[in-house]
Structures are given as C-alpha cells and as structure tokens.
Amino acid sequence: MNETATTSTAVLSGAFLRSELLKLIENCPVDLCNAVECPLFPVRQLNEEERLEWLDSLDVKEMEYLACYHHVCMKLKLEAHPGETDQDFSNSGRSAIRDPQQLRQSERL
C-alpha cells in the first residue's frame, strides 16, 4: 500500500472511530447509564464542549482502544445476561471491567 492510501485509510478509520465514540461518550449503549467502572465515566460527566475537546485530543490508537473495549464489554454484558432489558441491567449494579483512572495513566498504545 502506498503512503497516500495508508494516510487515507488512517483518516477514514479515525473519522469512523470518532463517530462511534461520539455515541459512547453520551452513555453506555447496553444499559444507557454511566457506570463508574467504565473508562469513559469521567468524560461522560463533562459538558458537551469539554467532551468534544477531550475526544479531539485522542489519537487513533486511543480511539481504537476505547472502541474495542466497549465492543468487548457490550458482548460480555449481553452474553452474561441474555434477555434482560436495559432497565433490568441498569438496576442490577453490574457494569464494565476497568478502572477509569487507568485510561490516561496507561502507556500510549
């Protein structure tokens, strides 16, 4: 693949990931809450302008990590509790699996 094609793929990938994360920074797509264990917990507490600034500060690797994390978390939640409604899940107290403070403290991917 040539350099132009690689750059175009990265830009498209970044734009797609950003659009996916725009939804995820609002709330959890499974239970529509903001679980304290989620790495996006602190971001979801920011106002809209601050959330967008935070999102714009991420590189593609960080966006890939967050998107992958949420896909895995969603799969685990849905597999562990098939047939539960959003309300059932929200009221159960179950949530994601990573300490949100680790997101920015971890090595850049």
Steps between C-alpha positions, in 0.01 A plus 500: 500500500638841411536791743194687368280193535631438852428860599149483350427179687619653827283810445194288419570275795539802728177657373308174548640448850422859595138459388471180704654663808266799469219257586696323773588820688128563552425174686541124496322354195395191697343645812491872415679599820844627599658217696783610730716209379488619138809680369264766360338568840692825567454618140122449516489738797643786293286749310463451125776744404748338739408152375567607141834658597597179678398291199700725267809448718502123439717336238379211284657237729315638804174509305557143381557389859180664626289365213641149547452519877135593457435230240645236734317639804170506309551143382580384855199678649261363240637146518495495880142622524305409184145621481533772764365842414703819532307581818565155653870536432524857629330407826726199557815696581706294251740690283824511305837360601772768510593779737433832319805664659724262308399631157722809492765360734572198284764500231396649170409216271 
